[in-house]
Amino acid sequence: MRGAKRRLAALCACAALSFASFHSPAQSPANTPTASIWTTTRFPQDQSRDWWDAAWWERGILATAAANAEVKARTTAYRSGDTDVPVTVLAPQGKGPFPVVVFLHGRRGIDEVTRLVPLRLAARGFTVVVPDLYSARFIEAMPVKHDPATEEDAARAIDFALSLPEARGQAKTCVVSHTRGGYYTLKALVTHGRQAKVACVAAYYPHWQHPEAPEAAQVYQYAPEIERLEVPTRVYMGEHEQYQRARQIAAAVDAMRSRKRDVALTVYPGVGRGFEFRGPDVRTFADDLAAKDAMLRSAEFIRARLGAAK
């Protein structure tokens, strides 16, 4: 009898503890930080972090890649209307030729982590033109509204890239972008008539809709320019991409396929948006696998398309 009472008391204590934990202020929705509401899967390798590769993260060096190069940078500018657009040119050290490509940033702009994406591309053996479309127009990072002037600035980046000495003998370039940079790419090529100068597009989860389009259009429609995009295109996104963006991208890719365009979509399991630049404090093994694979796919695609464009 005494043992039964002890067991009953223990069960009551556990129930009380569970109830208190569930209803404690720290766990109530009103007191929970927004970031902690989202589910994050942490695998054992994300705890040990034995996969971490500082050479890849900081300098874009891949241990198994055929093409690896240390990267040097120079800054310059090009003219777009009455504005000077600041640009960084990233290039491999050593003797080329190193084909010239363009990188168009997204809504974050160019910062300490997004700058690493074009750097890693340069480490694959390319000269990468990286315009800062926001600094040119005094636009703060993470803008909600869209400035149409950035479209022409993006188009001029393509002209500038092909005017560089490194591009001598190069008939076309390729454009790599992420997030809103996908929209700048679309407008530069289709609306501003640069398709004839571009051999390929590689886009990380592109925002293929006008940033100020109504909510329903953001979810259920893509920008009409998609139907006139003829440049071979490769798209990368994570399995856990935001629903409205993933649906939009998939619909756009289907539309391009129905028009017999050269387009392919790669979806990476276990990752969401930002997998190519998420910082060390939140980065996972899956992020790194996806980022490296997308970079190698892009490099192979660009080399093939620029070779075909000669």
Backbone as CSV, one residue per row, in Angstrom:
resi,resn,N_x,N_y,N_z,CA_x,CA_y,CA_z,C_x,C_y,C_z
1,MET,0.832,-1.192,0.000,0.000,0.000,0.000,0.873,1.252,0.000
2,ARG,1.916,1.204,0.911,2.823,2.347,0.989,3.542,2.573,-0.348
3,GLY,3.930,1.465,-1.038,4.607,1.585,-2.339,3.688,2.181,-3.381
4,ALA,2.404,1.786,-3.345,1.442,2.333,-4.305,1.286,3.824,-4.113
5,LYS,1.270,4.267,-2.863,1.136,5.690,-2.569,2.343,6.464,-3.099
6,ARG,3.550,5.855,-2.927,4.762,6.528,-3.415,4.718,6.674,-4.927
7,ARG,4.257,5.591,-5.631,4.179,5.654,-7.091,3.168,6.705,-7.541
8,LEU,2.016,6.775,-6.809,0.996,7.746,-7.152,1.511,9.165,-6.939
9,ALA,2.256,9.366,-5.848,2.809,10.687,-5.575,3.804,11.089,-6.650
10,ALA,4.609,10.112,-7.124,5.591,10.401,-8.167,4.903,10.782,-9.469
11,LEU,3.810,10.053,-9.803,3.078,10.372,-11.012,2.462,11.760,-10.940
12,CYS,1.937,12.116,-9.772,1.343,13.435,-9.600,2.396,14.523,-9.744
13,ALA,3.585,14.250,-9.189,4.675,15.223,-9.286,5.086,15.427,-10.735
14,CYS,5.175,14.320,-11.501,5.548,14.425,-12.923,4.497,15.201,-13.692
15,ALA,3.212,14.906,-13.397,2.138,15.607,-14.081,2.168,17.087,-13.773
16,ALA,2.428,17.414,-12.510,2.493,18.820,-12.109,3.638,19.527,-12.805
17,LEU,4.787,18.828,-12.892,5.950,19.410,-13.559,5.660,19.652,-15.036
18,SER,5.013,18.636,-15.694,4.690,18.789,-17.103,3.729,19.936,-17.317
19,PHE,2.712,20.042,-16.448,1.728,21.114,-16.560,2.387,22.470,-16.369
20,ALA,3.287,22.533,-15.352,3.967,23.799,-15.086,4.857,24.196,-16.243
21,SER,5.545,23.200,-16.834,6.430,23.495,-17.956,5.641,23.984,-19.158
22,PHE,4.495,23.327,-19.402,3.693,23.694,-20.566,3.128,25.102,-20.438
23,HIS,2.775,25.481,-19.203,2.120,26.760,-18.993,3.045,27.837,-18.451
24,SER,4.344,27.542,-18.362,5.268,28.543,-17.831,5.366,29.714,-18.792
25,PRO,5.575,30.940,-18.285,5.666,32.121,-19.154,6.712,31.988,-20.242
26,ALA,7.828,31.285,-19.923,8.905,31.168,-20.910,8.476,30.376,-22.131
27,GLN,7.447,29.476,-21.960,7.031,28.623,-23.060,5.756,29.097,-23.734
28,SER,5.103,30.093,-23.195,3.855,30.554,-23.794,4.149,31.305,-25.085
29,PRO,3.251,31.215,-26.064,3.504,31.867,-27.359,3.807,33.345,-27.246
30,ALA,3.165,34.011,-26.289,3.370,35.457,-26.163,4.772,35.804,-25.696
31,ASN,5.440,34.826,-25.057,6.776,35.085,-24.527,7.871,34.336,-25.268
32,THR,7.514,33.695,-26.373,8.493,32.928,-27.138,9.040,33.780,-28.270
33,PRO,10.382,33.896,-28.398,10.950,34.638,-29.533,10.442,34.061,-30.847
34,THR,10.172,34.932,-31.794,9.605,34.494,-33.075,10.461,33.414,-33.725
35,ALA,11.793,33.575,-33.677,12.689,32.626,-34.351,12.525,31.213,-33.817
36,SER,12.184,31.061,-32.499,12.122,29.724,-31.916,10.837,28.991,-32.263
37,ILE,9.867,29.684,-32.892,8.630,29.025,-33.298,8.902,28.043,-34.429
38,TRP,9.872,28.358,-35.291,10.156,27.523,-36.449,10.961,26.290,-36.036
39,THR,10.680,25.190,-36.708,11.378,23.945,-36.415,12.755,23.945,-37.053
40,THR,13.757,23.572,-36.260,15.119,23.431,-36.776,15.596,22.021,-36.472
41,THR,15.989,21.293,-37.491,16.497,19.936,-37.308,18.003,19.988,-37.161
42,ARG,18.503,19.479,-36.044,19.946,19.446,-35.803,20.385,17.985,-35.758
43,PHE,21.181,17.591,-36.725,21.679,16.230,-36.780,22.986,16.123,-35.998
44,PRO,23.424,14.895,-35.676,24.663,14.746,-34.902,25.855,15.463,-35.518
45,GLN,25.951,15.435,-36.846,27.090,16.094,-37.492,27.058,17.604,-37.326
46,ASP,25.863,18.145,-37.025,25.766,19.581,-36.787,26.232,19.953,-35.380
47,GLN,26.328,18.964,-34.506,26.888,19.192,-33.182,28.411,19.048,-33.202
48,SER,28.914,17.988,-33.840,30.364,17.778,-33.891,31.038,18.757,-34.846
49,ARG,30.335,19.119,-35.918,30.820,20.062,-36.926,32.172,19.638,-37.518
50,ASP,32.373,18.327,-37.633,33.633,17.843,-38.202,33.676,18.046,-39.718
51,TRP,32.563,18.491,-40.286,32.497,18.777,-41.710,32.918,20.206,-42.034
52,TRP,33.070,21.042,-41.005,33.351,22.464,-41.243,34.664,22.639,-41.995
53,ASP,34.639,23.451,-43.023,35.804,23.658,-43.887,36.044,25.163,-44.013
54,ALA,36.984,25.673,-43.246,37.247,27.114,-43.246,37.739,27.603,-44.604
55,ALA,38.497,26.787,-45.309,39.005,27.199,-46.622,37.857,27.418,-47.606
56,TRP,36.837,26.574,-47.531,35.654,26.746,-48.383,34.852,27.969,-47.943
57,TRP,34.618,28.096,-46.635,33.774,29.170,-46.137,34.389,30.541,-46.391
58,GLU,35.672,30.685,-46.150,36.300,31.997,-46.221,36.845,32.332,-47.606
59,ARG,37.327,31.294,-48.352,38.013,31.588,-49.602,37.457,30.834,-50.798
60,GLY,36.418,30.024,-50.586,35.793,29.317,-51.694,36.555,28.126,-52.216
61,ILE,37.538,27.634,-51.460,38.377,26.521,-51.916,37.672,25.194,-51.636
62,LEU,37.523,24.373,-52.670,36.926,23.052,-52.531,38.004,21.986,-52.658
63,ALA,38.068,21.092,-51.676,39.131,20.086,-51.639,39.059,19.128,-52.821
64,THR,37.856,18.872,-53.342,37.711,17.878,-54.405,37.488,18.499,-55.780
65,ALA,37.532,19.815,-55.857,37.242,20.468,-57.139,38.450,20.459,-58.056
66,ALA,38.192,20.296,-59.360,39.284,20.331,-60.321,39.859,21.738,-60.429
67,ALA,38.971,22.738,-60.323,39.411,24.132,-60.439,39.291,24.828,-59.095
68,ASN,40.430,25.238,-58.544,40.473,26.010,-57.308,41.444,27.142,-57.512
69,ALA,41.093,28.308,-57.004,42.004,29.439,-57.140,41.828,30.390,-55.979
70,GLU,42.932,30.971,-55.542,42.844,32.080,-54.606,42.305,33.287,-55.369
71,VAL,41.548,34.120,-54.681,40.832,35.202,-55.361,41.356,36.566,-54.935
72,LYS,41.512,37.440,-55.906,41.882,38.830,-55.645,40.698,39.726,-56.042
73,ALA,40.640,40.912,-55.476,39.512,41.814,-55.739,40.005,43.203,-56.096
74,ARG,39.248,43.862,-56.953,39.482,45.273,-57.219,38.129,45.982,-57.299
75,THR,38.102,47.237,-56.971,36.859,47.991,-57.018,36.919,49.026,-58.125
76,THR,35.778,49.252,-58.733,35.666,50.235,-59.795,34.213,50.674,-59.861
77,ALA,33.771,51.224,-60.961,32.383,51.655,-61.128,32.065,51.735,-62.609
78,TYR,30.796,51.694,-62.925,30.360,51.917,-64.296,29.183,52.888,-64.267
79,ARG,28.946,53.496,-65.419,27.922,54.523,-65.516,26.583,53.904,-65.910
80,SER,25.520,54.336,-65.229,24.162,53.932,-65.591,23.292,55.178,-65.509
81,GLY,22.984,55.751,-66.666,22.277,57.028,-66.669,23.149,58.098,-66.051
82,ASP,22.633,58.755,-65.019,23.416,59.792,-64.337,24.028,59.291,-63.040
83,THR,24.127,57.964,-62.893,24.600,57.361,-61.641,25.821,56.490,-61.883
84,ASP,26.765,56.551,-60.956,27.895,55.625,-60.952,27.543,54.435,-60.069
85,VAL,27.603,53.252,-60.627,27.298,52.038,-59.874,28.607,51.420,-59.402
86,PRO,28.824,51.353,-58.077,30.060,50.735,-57.589,30.062,49.232,-57.854
87,VAL,31.210,48.722,-58.200,31.300,47.308,-58.545,32.609,46.739,-58.029
88,THR,32.548,45.510,-57.561,33.744,44.758,-57.195,33.985,43.705,-58.271
89,VAL,35.212,43.617,-58.728,35.574,42.592,-59.702,36.455,41.573,-58.987
90,LEU,35.954,40.353,-58.896,36.687,39.259,-58.255,37.308,38.391,-59.342
91,ALA,38.576,38.082,-59.189,39.251,37.295,-60.223,40.261,36.341,-59.594
92,PRO,40.439,35.177,-60.187,41.457,34.245,-59.686,42.853,34.834,-59.856
93,GLN,43.733,34.520,-58.932,45.135,34.900,-59.092,45.770,33.981,-60.131
94,GLY,46.744,34.512,-60.836,47.431,33.707,-61.838,46.998,34.064,-63.243
95,LYS,47.495,33.282,-64.200,47.221,33.553,-65.609,45.911,32.907,-66.023
96,GLY,45.130,33.660,-66.804,43.845,33.179,-67.289,44.002,32.356,-68.565
97,PRO,43.002,32.386,-69.408,41.831,33.261,-69.284,40.831,32.762,-68.245
98,PHE,40.151,33.710,-67.602,39.116,33.418,-66.631,37.825,34.075,-67.129
99,PRO,36.900,33.284,-67.666,35.684,33.842,-68.260,34.961,34.799,-67.305
100,VAL,34.369,35.840,-67.879,33.710,36.874,-67.085,32.223,36.574,-66.935
101,VAL,31.742,36.594,-65.693,30.327,36.405,-65.403,29.865,37.526,-64.474
102,VAL,28.554,37.645,-64.313,27.962,38.700,-63.482,27.224,38.058,-62.318
103,PHE,27.361,38.632,-61.134,26.581,38.201,-59.971,25.675,39.350,-59.537
104,LEU,24.356,39.089,-59.473,23.391,40.092,-59.044,22.836,39.710,-57.674
105,HIS,23.078,40.579,-56.702,22.684,40.292,-55.315,21.173,40.363,-55.135
106,GLY,20.732,39.898,-53.978,19.316,39.916,-53.643,18.967,41.033,-52.681
107,ARG,17.876,40.837,-51.925,17.324,41.891,-51.079,18.240,42.266,-49.920
108,ARG,19.113,41.367,-49.518,20.077,41.697,-48.457,21.141,42.676,-48.933
109,GLY,21.321,42.757,-50.245,22.422,43.548,-50.770,23.725,42.766,-50.638
110,ILE,24.831,43.492,-50.634,26.145,42.877,-50.456,26.567,43.084,-49.003
111,ASP,26.738,42.001,-48.268,27.181,42.111,-46.879,28.228,41.042,-46.584
112,GLU,28.517,40.837,-45.294,29.649,39.980,-44.932,29.450,38.519,-45.310
113,VAL,28.202,38.074,-45.493,27.986,36.684,-45.897,27.586,36.550,-47.370
114,THR,26.771,37.457,-47.886,26.382,37.333,-49.297,27.555,37.571,-50.234
115,ARG,28.559,38.328,-49.799,29.732,38.573,-50.647,30.514,37.282,-50.909
116,LEU,30.308,36.273,-50.042,31.052,35.022,-50.197,30.562,34.191,-51.377
117,VAL,29.332,34.420,-51.815,28.798,33.631,-52.933,29.558,33.929,-54.225
118,PRO,29.686,35.198,-54.635,30.481,35.455,-55.847,31.961,35.140,-55.665
119,LEU,32.470,35.256,-54.429,33.869,34.897,-54.191,34.107,33.419,-54.491
120,ARG,33.185,32.569,-54.053,33.326,31.130,-54.303,33.199,30.812,-55.782
121,LEU,32.403,31.604,-56.485,32.300,31.424,-57.925,33.623,31.797,-58.594
122,ALA,34.227,32.884,-58.140,35.524,33.287,-58.684,36.582,32.218,-58.427
123,ALA,36.497,31.568,-57.268,37.459,30.513,-56.932,37.350,29.306,-57.847
124,ARG,36.266,29.210,-58.593,36.105,28.133,-59.576,36.798,28.460,-60.899
125,GLY,37.356,29.677,-61.004,38.076,30.028,-62.220,37.363,31.032,-63.099
126,PHE,36.559,31.901,-62.479,35.837,32.925,-63.240,36.189,34.320,-62.728
127,THR,36.104,35.289,-63.630,36.142,36.693,-63.239,34.690,37.101,-62.989
128,VAL,34.392,37.560,-61.781,33.000,37.824,-61.400,32.796,39.314,-61.149
129,VAL,31.871,39.886,-61.899,31.497,41.297,-61.747,30.343,41.378,-60.756
130,VAL,30.558,42.126,-59.657,29.573,42.181,-58.567,29.144,43.626,-58.340
131,PRO,28.112,44.093,-59.029,27.650,45.472,-58.804,26.877,45.577,-57.494
132,ASP,27.004,46.722,-56.826,26.212,46.995,-55.628,25.059,47.905,-56.059
133,LEU,23.960,47.295,-56.427,22.826,48.039,-56.974,22.182,48.961,-55.946
134,TYR,22.325,48.635,-54.677,21.684,49.445,-53.635,22.503,50.676,-53.273
135,SER,23.802,50.507,-53.141,24.643,51.666,-52.825,24.519,52.732,-53.904
136,ALA,24.384,52.293,-55.144,24.286,53.242,-56.258,23.067,54.141,-56.134
137,ARG,22.007,53.622,-55.531,20.746,54.362,-55.444,20.389,54.740,-53.997
138,PHE,21.366,54.611,-53.098,21.153,54.935,-51.687,19.959,54.166,-51.111
139,ILE,19.900,52.889,-51.449,18.835,52.011,-50.962,19.358,51.209,-49.780
140,GLU,18.623,51.221,-48.681,19.006,50.431,-47.516,18.815,48.941,-47.807
141,ALA,19.548,48.103,-47.086,19.387,46.655,-47.233,17.963,46.249,-46.859
142,MET,17.506,45.161,-47.416,16.182,44.595,-47.175,15.032,45.517,-47.605
143,PRO,15.110,46.141,-48.771,14.015,47.029,-49.173,12.734,46.247,-49.457
144,VAL,11.620,46.855,-49.134,10.319,46.270,-49.474,9.919,46.713,-50.874
145,LYS,10.079,47.988,-51.159,9.691,48.524,-52.457,10.759,48.236,-53.509
146,HIS,10.332,48.297,-54.749,11.225,48.057,-55.876,11.516,49.374,-56.586
147,ASP,12.793,49.652,-56.802,13.196,50.837,-57.554,13.470,50.405,-58.991
148,PRO,12.648,50.824,-59.950,12.838,50.395,-61.350,14.211,50.749,-61.915
149,ALA,14.865,51.769,-61.343,16.184,52.158,-61.846,17.195,51.025,-61.689
150,THR,16.985,50.152,-60.702,17.925,49.047,-60.492,17.906,48.058,-61.657
151,GLU,16.813,48.020,-62.395,16.732,47.116,-63.539,17.746,47.522,-64.614
152,GLU,17.765,48.810,-64.937,18.724,49.304,-65.925,20.150,49.173,-65.412
153,ASP,20.334,49.412,-64.106,21.667,49.256,-63.516,22.156,47.819,-63.681
154,ALA,21.248,46.851,-63.492,21.600,45.441,-63.660,21.943,45.138,-65.115
155,ALA,21.180,45.702,-66.039,21.453,45.500,-67.470,22.817,46.073,-67.847
156,ARG,23.131,47.244,-67.292,24.425,47.874,-67.585,25.587,47.057,-67.029
157,ALA,25.341,46.295,-65.969,26.396,45.430,-65.425,26.828,44.391,-66.450
158,ILE,25.877,43.912,-67.250,26.189,42.948,-68.303,27.066,43.599,-69.370
159,ASP,26.704,44.816,-69.765,27.517,45.552,-70.746,28.923,45.778,-70.205
160,PHE,28.993,46.192,-68.923,30.281,46.472,-68.300,31.151,45.215,-68.263
161,ALA,30.553,44.096,-67.905,31.309,42.841,-67.812,31.959,42.493,-69.150
162,LEU,31.203,42.645,-70.220,31.734,42.289,-71.533,32.709,43.319,-72.084
163,SER,32.788,44.488,-71.425,33.748,45.510,-71.848,35.106,45.370,-71.174
164,LEU,35.205,44.496,-70.174,36.460,44.328,-69.436,37.536,43.687,-70.308
165,PRO,38.797,44.012,-70.043,39.885,43.354,-70.790,39.844,41.834,-70.647
166,GLU,39.412,41.348,-69.471,39.346,39.903,-69.241,38.323,39.220,-70.148
167,ALA,37.375,40.002,-70.701,36.334,39.429,-71.552,36.680,39.500,-73.034
168,ARG,37.896,39.901,-73.345,38.283,40.015,-74.759,38.095,38.676,-75.469
169,GLY,37.370,38.700,-76.562,37.091,37.481,-77.304,35.893,36.709,-76.782
170,GLN,35.254,37.201,-75.747,34.097,36.524,-75.152,32.821,37.168,-75.696
171,ALA,32.027,36.400,-76.424,30.835,36.959,-77.069,29.698,37.208,-76.093
172,LYS,29.580,36.356,-75.085,28.483,36.462,-74.126,29.004,36.241,-72.709
173,THR,28.160,36.577,-71.738,28.466,36.301,-70.345,27.337,35.461,-69.764
174,CYS,27.460,35.088,-68.494,26.388,34.413,-67.770,26.058,35.231,-66.526
175,VAL,24.843,35.085,-66.033,24.407,35.829,-64.855,24.006,34.847,-63.759
176,VAL,24.609,35.020,-62.587,24.274,34.229,-61.401,23.611,35.167,-60.410
177,SER,22.564,34.698,-59.739,21.855,35.572,-58.810,21.233,34.764,-57.687
178,HIS,20.797,35.477,-56.639,19.951,34.836,-55.639,18.853,35.807,-55.204
179,THR,17.775,35.248,-54.694,16.579,35.938,-54.212,16.139,37.023,-55.200
180,ARG,16.038,38.282,-54.742,15.527,39.328,-55.629,16.448,39.587,-56.816
181,GLY,17.684,39.164,-56.713,18.566,39.269,-57.871,18.013,38.524,-59.076
182,GLY,17.183,37.500,-58.818,16.534,36.784,-59.910,15.575,37.678,-60.677
183,TYR,14.925,38.584,-59.954,14.011,39.523,-60.633,14.799,40.566,-61.411
184,TYR,15.899,41.060,-60.807,16.740,42.011,-61.539,17.275,41.376,-62.824
185,THR,17.641,40.104,-62.734,18.139,39.383,-63.915,17.056,39.299,-64.986
186,LEU,15.874,38.903,-64.567,14.756,38.756,-65.495,14.463,40.068,-66.223
187,LYS,14.426,41.162,-65.462,14.127,42.460,-66.068,15.271,42.928,-66.970
188,ALA,16.508,42.705,-66.541,17.652,43.112,-67.362,17.646,42.391,-68.704
189,LEU,17.369,41.093,-68.675,17.436,40.300,-69.892,16.239,40.529,-70.808
190,VAL,15.049,40.504,-70.237,13.839,40.547,-71.065,13.389,41.980,-71.331
191,THR,13.153,42.742,-70.277,12.631,44.104,-70.443,13.666,45.040,-71.052
192,HIS,14.937,44.868,-70.640,15.989,45.782,-71.093,16.861,45.174,-72.190
193,GLY,16.407,44.074,-72.758,16.969,43.580,-74.006,18.389,43.054,-73.985
194,ARG,18.778,42.363,-72.911,20.152,41.842,-72.864,20.239,40.343,-73.114
195,GLN,19.185,39.705,-73.574,19.236,38.249,-73.770,20.307,37.848,-74.775
196,ALA,20.518,38.658,-75.799,21.495,38.320,-76.832,22.919,38.326,-76.296
197,LYS,23.136,38.959,-75.146,24.470,39.040,-74.560,24.718,38.015,-73.461
198,VAL,23.720,37.194,-73.167,23.811,36.278,-72.025,23.635,34.838,-72.487
199,ALA,24.607,34.001,-72.127,24.591,32.602,-72.546,23.866,31.705,-71.561
200,CYS,23.773,32.128,-70.292,23.111,31.283,-69.305,22.771,32.075,-68.050
201,VAL,21.830,31.518,-67.295,21.403,32.085,-66.011,21.433,30.972,-64.977
202,ALA,22.026,31.253,-63.811,21.978,30.345,-62.662,21.356,31.126,-61.515
203,ALA,20.250,30.628,-60.964,19.486,31.395,-59.985,19.203,30.577,-58.727
204,TYR,19.586,31.127,-57.590,19.270,30.516,-56.303,17.929,31.073,-55.827
205,TYR,16.936,30.181,-55.690,15.563,30.510,-55.271,15.152,31.932,-55.680
206,PRO,15.050,32.163,-56.987,14.789,33.509,-57.486,13.386,34.018,-57.159
207,HIS,13.295,35.298,-56.882,11.994,35.956,-56.705,11.531,36.387,-58.090
208,TRP,10.782,35.528,-58.741,10.367,35.775,-60.119,8.974,36.420,-60.163
209,GLN,8.840,37.511,-59.435,7.619,38.284,-59.451,7.960,39.703,-59.030
210,HIS,7.180,40.675,-59.497,7.412,42.057,-59.096,7.309,42.137,-57.580
211,PRO,8.312,42.699,-56.899,8.301,42.722,-55.430,7.091,43.407,-54.814
212,GLU,6.425,44.276,-55.566,5.263,44.980,-55.029,3.948,44.441,-55.593
213,ALA,3.980,43.292,-56.239,2.756,42.685,-56.750,1.851,42.289,-55.582
214,PRO,0.535,42.227,-55.788,-0.387,41.844,-54.704,-0.083,40.440,-54.173
215,GLU,-0.598,40.161,-52.983,-0.310,38.886,-52.312,-0.655,37.681,-53.175
216,ALA,-1.842,37.696,-53.784,-2.246,36.545,-54.602,-1.282,36.323,-55.765
217,ALA,-0.810,37.410,-56.354,0.139,37.289,-57.465,1.475,36.724,-56.981
218,GLN,1.872,37.053,-55.755,3.120,36.531,-55.204,3.055,35.018,-55.021
219,VAL,1.869,34.504,-54.727,1.727,33.064,-54.463,1.400,32.289,-55.734
220,TYR,0.456,32.799,-56.521,-0.105,32.003,-57.605,0.382,32.370,-59.004
221,GLN,1.174,33.413,-59.113,1.621,33.836,-60.436,3.119,34.104,-60.440
222,TYR,3.709,34.072,-61.622,5.088,34.497,-61.820,5.057,35.725,-62.716
223,ALA,6.163,36.441,-62.766,6.236,37.637,-63.611,6.044,37.238,-65.074
224,PRO,5.294,38.018,-65.836,5.027,37.648,-67.236,6.285,37.567,-68.092
225,GLU,7.355,38.234,-67.680,8.613,38.181,-68.437,9.167,36.766,-68.531
226,ILE,8.790,35.905,-67.587,9.248,34.504,-67.606,8.924,33.848,-68.948
227,GLU,7.768,34.161,-69.496,7.332,33.517,-70.732,8.135,33.972,-71.948
228,ARG,8.918,35.040,-71.775,9.766,35.528,-72.873,11.250,35.290,-72.610
229,LEU,11.569,34.643,-71.489,12.966,34.332,-71.182,13.411,33.119,-71.992
230,GLU,14.417,33.300,-72.826,14.873,32.232,-73.718,16.265,31.711,-73.364
231,VAL,16.927,32.336,-72.421,18.297,31.969,-72.056,18.287,30.675,-71.227
232,PRO,19.159,29.715,-71.510,19.248,28.496,-70.701,19.419,28.829,-69.217
233,THR,18.645,28.149,-68.384,18.539,28.537,-66.977,18.617,27.323,-66.054
234,ARG,19.343,27.490,-64.945,19.391,26.485,-63.879,18.958,27.147,-62.572
235,VAL,18.090,26.460,-61.833,17.510,27.018,-60.615,17.779,26.075,-59.454
236,TYR,18.114,26.646,-58.284,18.385,25.865,-57.081,17.535,26.402,-55.929
237,MET,16.887,25.492,-55.209,16.181,25.909,-53.998,16.134,24.754,-53.009
238,GLY,15.878,25.084,-51.745,15.802,24.082,-50.701,14.412,23.476,-50.588
239,GLU,14.364,22.284,-50.048,13.093,21.595,-49.811,12.161,22.437,-48.938
240,HIS,12.743,23.197,-48.011,11.940,23.976,-47.070,11.856,25.450,-47.463
241,GLU,11.969,25.743,-48.740,11.782,27.111,-49.221,10.390,27.603,-48.838
242,GLN,10.234,28.914,-48.656,8.929,29.479,-48.352,7.911,29.034,-49.401
243,TYR,6.711,28.704,-48.930,5.702,28.126,-49.830,5.428,29.010,-51.033
244,GLN,5.203,30.310,-50.778,4.829,31.177,-51.893,5.942,31.286,-52.922
245,ARG,7.213,31.245,-52.469,8.330,31.322,-53.403,8.509,29.994,-54.137
246,ALA,8.419,28.878,-53.408,8.597,27.563,-54.029,7.522,27.310,-55.088
247,ARG,6.283,27.680,-54.780,5.189,27.472,-55.723,5.396,28.316,-56.982
248,GLN,5.809,29.552,-56.773,6.061,30.476,-57.882,7.181,29.969,-58.786
249,ILE,8.281,29.510,-58.167,9.416,29.004,-58.939,9.015,27.767,-59.740
250,ALA,8.324,26.831,-59.079,7.922,25.596,-59.766,7.003,25.901,-60.943
251,ALA,6.071,26.841,-60.761,5.153,27.203,-61.842,5.904,27.858,-62.997
252,ALA,6.878,28.711,-62.666,7.668,29.374,-63.706,8.492,28.364,-64.500
253,VAL,9.102,27.414,-63.798,9.894,26.383,-64.475,9.003,25.547,-65.389
254,ASP,7.796,25.200,-64.910,6.858,24.444,-65.746,6.484,25.236,-66.996
255,ALA,6.275,26.545,-66.817,5.925,27.391,-67.961,7.057,27.430,-68.980
256,MET,8.296,27.506,-68.503,9.439,27.524,-69.407,9.580,26.185,-70.125
257,ARG,9.363,25.104,-69.399,9.445,23.776,-70.023,8.379,23.615,-71.100
258,SER,7.182,24.134,-70.840,6.105,24.008,-71.817,6.428,24.758,-73.106
259,ARG,7.345,25.717,-73.005,7.778,26.495,-74.175,9.092,25.966,-74.741
260,LYS,9.476,24.755,-74.300,10.665,24.067,-74.803,11.958,24.823,-74.486
261,ARG,11.983,25.538,-73.363,13.201,26.223,-72.944,14.153,25.229,-72.277
262,ASP,15.428,25.564,-72.287,16.452,24.764,-71.596,16.481,25.226,-70.139
263,VAL,15.776,24.500,-69.269,15.669,24.891,-67.868,15.669,23.645,-66.992
264,ALA,16.273,23.750,-65.818,16.283,22.639,-64.859,16.199,23.213,-63.451
265,LEU,15.471,22.514,-62.597,15.301,22.902,-61.190,15.867,21.811,-60.301
266,THR,16.767,22.174,-59.392,17.312,21.246,-58.402,16.793,21.648,-57.031
267,VAL,16.165,20.694,-56.315,15.646,20.943,-54.973,16.489,20.138,-53.984
268,TYR,17.065,20.829,-53.003,17.955,20.183,-52.040,17.197,19.785,-50.774
269,PRO,17.249,18.482,-50.414,16.535,18.032,-49.229,17.157,18.596,-47.948
270,GLY,16.290,18.886,-46.991,16.763,19.256,-45.659,17.213,20.684,-45.472
271,VAL,17.074,21.539,-46.506,17.519,22.925,-46.354,16.407,23.879,-46.797
272,GLY,16.517,25.115,-46.342,15.595,26.160,-46.726,16.334,27.261,-47.447
273,ARG,15.784,28.470,-47.395,16.414,29.575,-48.101,17.691,30.000,-47.376
274,GLY,18.601,30.569,-48.132,19.860,31.028,-47.554,20.905,29.947,-47.390
275,PHE,20.668,28.749,-47.949,21.628,27.660,-47.724,23.012,27.986,-48.250
276,GLU,23.104,28.880,-49.249,24.413,29.191,-49.822,25.183,30.234,-49.012
277,PHE,24.515,30.908,-48.057,25.256,31.915,-47.282,24.943,31.922,-45.794
278,ARG,24.085,31.031,-45.292,23.781,31.007,-43.856,25.080,30.928,-43.053
279,GLY,25.176,31.748,-42.010,26.419,31.897,-41.264,26.779,30.715,-40.389
280,PRO,28.002,30.710,-39.857,28.500,29.577,-39.068,27.657,29.254,-37.841
281,ASP,27.001,30.243,-37.245,26.243,29.984,-36.015,24.979,29.174,-36.265
282,VAL,24.455,29.189,-37.487,23.230,28.436,-37.795,23.427,27.431,-38.930
283,ARG,24.610,27.402,-39.495,24.842,26.568,-40.673,24.820,25.082,-40.316
284,THR,24.280,24.268,-41.225,24.216,22.829,-41.033,25.007,22.115,-42.129
285,PHE,25.233,20.838,-41.896,25.911,20.005,-42.887,25.126,20.005,-44.199
286,ALA,23.797,19.940,-44.091,22.949,19.952,-45.285,23.128,21.246,-46.075
287,ASP,23.241,22.384,-45.364,23.491,23.659,-46.043,24.769,23.586,-46.867
288,ASP,25.819,23.046,-46.256,27.109,23.005,-46.930,27.091,22.082,-48.140
289,LEU,26.444,20.924,-47.988,26.346,20.002,-49.121,25.601,20.657,-50.282
290,ALA,24.494,21.308,-49.961,23.699,21.958,-51.008,24.475,23.092,-51.672
291,ALA,25.145,23.911,-50.867,25.886,25.057,-51.402,27.013,24.604,-52.322
292,LYS,27.751,23.588,-51.905,28.863,23.107,-52.717,28.362,22.472,-54.013
293,ASP,27.292,21.685,-53.913,26.758,21.045,-55.110,26.244,22.085,-56.096
294,ALA,25.488,23.077,-55.600,24.960,24.110,-56.488,26.086,24.905,-57.144
295,MET,27.152,25.164,-56.391,28.281,25.902,-56.953,28.971,25.101,-58.052
296,LEU,29.186,23.817,-57.815,29.836,22.983,-58.821,28.954,22.813,-60.056
297,ARG,27.649,22.655,-59.844,26.724,22.563,-60.972,26.747,23.847,-61.799
298,SER,26.737,24.982,-61.095,26.750,26.267,-61.782,28.017,26.438,-62.606
299,ALA,29.161,26.111,-62.000,30.434,26.269,-62.694,30.480,25.411,-63.958
300,GLU,30.028,24.174,-63.856,30.024,23.276,-65.018,29.080,23.807,-66.100
301,PHE,27.928,24.268,-65.687,26.928,24.810,-66.610,27.460,26.048,-67.335
302,ILE,28.075,26.959,-66.564,28.608,28.192,-67.153,29.701,27.886,-68.162
303,ARG,30.615,26.995,-67.796,31.704,26.669,-68.720,31.155,26.077,-70.022
304,ALA,30.171,25.203,-69.880,29.585,24.574,-71.079,28.895,25.605,-71.959
305,ARG,28.131,26.507,-71.343,27.377,27.479,-72.130,28.295,28.547,-72.752
306,LEU,29.296,29.005,-72.002,30.206,29.995,-72.581,31.048,29.379,-73.686
307,GLY,31.370,28.105,-73.523,32.084,27.416,-74.594,31.253,27.321,-75.859
308,ALA,29.949,27.080,-75.672,29.053,26.971,-76.815,28.801,28.322,-77.473
309,ALA,28.981,29.392,-76.684,28.671,30.748,-77.201,29.823,31.332,-78.013
310,LYS,30.986,30.667,-78.023,32.136,31.225,-78.739,31.933,31.168,-80.248
